[in-house]
Amino acid sequence: MDCTQIFTGLAASLVLSLLGLVGTILPALPGTPLILAGILAYGLMAGFSRLTPGFLAGEFALTGITFLVDYIATAYGTRRAGGSRAAVWGAVAGTFLGLLAGPWGILVGPLLGAIAGELLMGKELADAFRSGVGSFLGFLGGTVVKLLIAGIMIAWFLRRIGPDVNACMPWNGGIHAI
């Protein structure tokens, strides 16, 4: 085990993980895919001995779940606020279109999409607005869930590599150049 490779991999992983956490909150960056990229960067730099196939499969699965959470949470919030299927589809379409408009588009897209869907179905503006607010609250709830999943991904990774990092600490005789 080469401590330089471990610390270089850890540094790359931490940078990507921090960017991933930011991306989980601000949708302009792909949150959990960046965290996963950091984990893979560590493996490429320091070796995959601690990153077993089961661990990597779990991390890939958690990353995939976060994509589902985005759409399910928005749809759930819209339906809870009394929105119709048109509002749900409008919120989903607004999410996709919002991606083209940057961070603010991603925040406002589901809201406007749900409102547009309800207005197209002939609902009153107040009802349409309530559905839009529901989609926005669903989006915020989904963000909280994605942040929790991102934290689990990072904690699980750090727990897996902890013994290698610990062995490289000066008090364990891992770094002789200090």
For each residue, the residues with C-beta under 8 A, 3 or more apart:
1: 6 47 164 167 168
2: 5 6 46
3: 6 7 167 168 174 175
4: 7 8
5: 2 8 9 45 46 47
6: 1 2 3 9 10 46 161 164 165 168
7: 3 4 10 11 165 168
8: 4 5 11 12 45 46
9: 5 6 12 13 41 42 43 44 45 46
10: 6 7 13 14 42 46 161 165
11: 7 8 14 15
12: 8 9 15 16 38 41 42 45
13: 9 10 16 17 38 39 41 42 157
14: 10 11 17 18 38
15: 11 12 18 19 38
16: 12 13 19 20 34 35 37 38 41
17: 13 14 20 21 34 35 38 154 157
18: 14 15 21 22
19: 15 16 22 23 29 34
20: 16 17 23 24 29 30 31 32 33 34 35 36 37 38 150
21: 17 18 24 25 31 35 147 150 151 154
22: 18 19 25 26 29 31
23: 19 20 26 27 28 29 30 31 34
24: 20 21 31 32 66 143 146 147 150
25: 21 22 31 143 147
26: 22 23 29 103
27: 23 31 99 103 106 107
28: 23 102 103 106
29: 19 20 22 23 26 34
30: 20 23 33 34
31: 20 21 22 23 24 25 27 34 35 66 146 150
32: 20 24 35 36 62 63 66 146 149 150 153
33: 20 30 36 37 63
34: 16 17 19 20 23 29 30 31 37 38
35: 16 17 20 21 31 32 38 39 63 150 153 154 157
36: 20 32 33 39 40 59 60 63 153
37: 16 20 33 34 40 41
38: 12 13 14 15 16 17 20 34 35 41 42 157
39: 13 35 36 42 43 51 56 59 153 157
40: 36 37 43 44
41: 9 12 13 16 37 38 44 45
42: 9 10 12 13 38 39 45 46 51 157 161
43: 9 39 40 46 47 48 51 56
44: 9 40 41
45: 5 8 9 12 41 42
46: 2 5 6 8 9 10 42 43 161 164
47: 1 5 43 50
48: 43 51 52 56
49: 164
50: 47 55 160 161 163 164
51: 39 42 43 48 55 56 160 161
52: 48 55 56
53: 56 57
54: 57 58
55: 50 51 52 58 59 156 160
56: 39 43 48 51 52 53 59 60
57: 53 54 60 61
58: 54 55 61 62 156
59: 36 39 55 56 62 63 153 156 157
60: 36 56 57 63 64
61: 57 58 64 65
62: 32 58 59 65 66 149 152 153
63: 32 33 35 36 59 60 66 67 153
64: 60 61 67 68
65: 61 62 68 69 149
66: 24 31 32 62 63 69 70 146 149 150
67: 63 64 70 71
68: 64 65 71 72
69: 65 66 72 73 142 145 146 149
70: 66 67 73 74 95 139 142 146
71: 67 68 74 75 92 95
72: 68 69 75 76 142
73: 69 70 76 77 138 139 141 142 145
74: 70 71 77 78 88 91 92 95 110 135 138 139 142
75: 71 72 78 79 88 91 92 135 138
76: 72 73 79 80 138 141
77: 73 74 80 81 134 135 136 137 138 139 141
78: 74 75 81 83 87 88 91 110 114 131 134 135 138
79: 75 76 82 83 88 134
80: 76 77 134 138
81: 77 78 130 131 133 134 135 137
82: 79 127 130 131 134
83: 78 79 86 87 88 91 114 117 118 130 131 134 135
84: 87 88 117 118 121 123 131
85: 88 89
86: 83 89 90 117 118 120 121
87: 78 83 84 90 91 114 115 117 118 121 128 131 132 135
88: 74 75 78 79 83 84 85 91 92 114 117 135
89: 85 86 92 93 117
90: 86 87 93 94 113 114 115 116 117 118 120
91: 74 75 78 83 87 88 94 95 110 111 113 114 117 131 132 135 138
92: 71 74 75 88 89 95 96 110 113
93: 89 90 96 97 113 117
94: 90 91 97 98 108 109 110 111 112 113 114 116 135
95: 70 71 74 91 92 98 99 106 109 110 113 139
96: 92 93 99 109
97: 93 94 100 101 105 109 113
98: 94 95 101 105 106 107 108 109 110 113
99: 27 95 96 105 106 109
100: 97 105
101: 97 98 104 105 106 108 109
102: 28 105 106
103: 26 27 28 106 107
104: 101 107 108
105: 97 98 99 100 101 102 108 109
106: 27 28 95 98 99 101 102 103 109
107: 27 98 103 104 111 136 139
108: 94 98 101 104 105 111 112
109: 94 95 96 97 98 99 101 105 106 112 113
110: 74 78 91 92 94 95 98 113 114 132 135 136 138 139
111: 91 94 107 108 114 115 132 133 135 136
112: 94 108 109 115 116 132
113: 90 91 92 93 94 95 97 98 109 110 116 117 132 135
114: 78 83 87 88 90 91 94 110 111 117 118 128 131 132 134 135
115: 87 90 111 112 118 119 128 129 131 132
116: 90 94 112 113 119 120 128
117: 83 84 86 87 88 89 90 91 93 113 114 120 121 128 131
118: 83 84 86 87 90 114 115 121 123 127 128 131 132
119: 115 116 122 123 125 128
120: 86 90 116 117
121: 84 86 87 117 118
122: 119
123: 84 118 119 127 128 131
124: 127 128
125: 119 128 129
126: 129 130
127: 82 118 123 124 130 131
128: 87 114 115 116 117 118 119 123 124 125 131 132
129: 115 125 126 132 133
130: 81 82 83 126 127 133 134
131: 78 81 82 83 84 87 91 114 115 117 118 123 127 128 134 135
132: 87 91 110 111 112 113 114 115 118 128 129 135 136
133: 81 111 129 130 136 137
134: 77 78 79 80 81 82 83 114 130 131 137 138
135: 74 75 77 78 81 83 87 88 91 94 110 111 113 114 131 132 138 139
136: 77 107 110 111 132 133 139 140
137: 77 81 133 134 140 141
138: 73 74 75 76 77 78 80 91 110 134 135 141 142
139: 70 73 74 77 95 107 110 135 136 142 143
140: 136 137 143 144
141: 73 76 77 137 138 144 145
142: 69 70 72 73 74 138 139 145 146
143: 24 25 139 140 146 147
144: 140 141 147 148
145: 69 73 141 142 148 149
146: 24 31 32 66 69 70 142 143 149 150
147: 21 24 25 143 144 150 151
148: 144 145 151 152
149: 32 62 65 66 69 145 146 152 153
150: 20 21 24 31 32 35 66 146 147 153 154
151: 21 147 148 154 155
152: 62 148 149 155 156
153: 32 35 36 39 59 62 63 149 150 156 157
154: 17 21 35 150 151 157 158
155: 151 152 158 159
156: 55 58 59 152 153 159 160
157: 13 17 35 38 39 42 59 153 154 160 161
158: 154 155 161 162
159: 155 156 162
160: 50 51 55 156 157
161: 6 10 42 46 50 51 157 158 164 165
162: 158 159 165 166
163: 50 166 167
164: 1 6 46 49 50 161 167 168
165: 6 7 10 161 162 168 169
166: 162 163 169 172
167: 1 3 163 164 172 174
168: 1 3 6 7 164 165 172 174 175
169: 165 166 172 174 175
170: 173 174 175 178
171:
172: 166 167 168 169
173: 170 176
174: 3 167 168 169 170
175: 3 168 169 170 178
176: 173
177:
178: 170 175
